Amino acid sequence: MADSLEQIGSEVSACVRCPLHAGRVKAVPGEGPAHAQIMFIGEGPGFHENQSGRPFVGAAGNFLNELLASIKLKREDVFICNVVKCRPPGNRDPEPAEIAACAEYLDRQIALIDPKVIVTLGRYSMARWFPDARISHIHGKPRRSDKRLVVPMYHPAAALHQPSLRQEVMDDFLKLPQILAEARQNWDTPAEKSVEQPAEIKREQPKQLSLF
């Protein structure tokens, strides 16, 4: 049977690979188009996500919607998910064993969607590609990984808890139209084995993104 996002969602909903399943109301596999060109990967579901089964529907999700609107995008244009698919108790940080238990699901989602750009939201999704980096040093700076660009960014919730980060988060999002344009140009170009950082991205006014 061919793999599909629906199949992954069904498996996630029945998953008992780690203790997080014991506290879930609904698993949160992720949502968005099957061939989205931009994929956002957060950390883990919160209270509202656990109730609804959808990613980023609380306060951080509302801010994410605003950020997408600032670059002329809607949620329906992108794929949104997390490194863990069930809510950690009390909204604590996901633990390494929990991230590892969900890693296969995320691997399969990335393979199926095959996005041109992956945006990591927060430290725990960033660590998948940049395990030794500090988000304060690399946020908003795209790096090439295989044939796509990976862009580490602060989690939207960080800007809600630390208002001083809000402008940085907004500025990082304004870079995405040009980053996507660069990713499209590189799509058919063989990538180096090591992760490379492309030329400096200049800040521009947001453009209307054509994703289809």
Helices and strands as residue ranges (DSSP letters): H 5-13, G 19-23, E 38-42, H 47-52, H 59-70, G 75-77, E 79-82, G 89-91, H 96-113, E 117-121, H 123-126, H 135-138, E 143-145, E 148-153, H 156-161, G 163-165, H 166-174, H 176-186
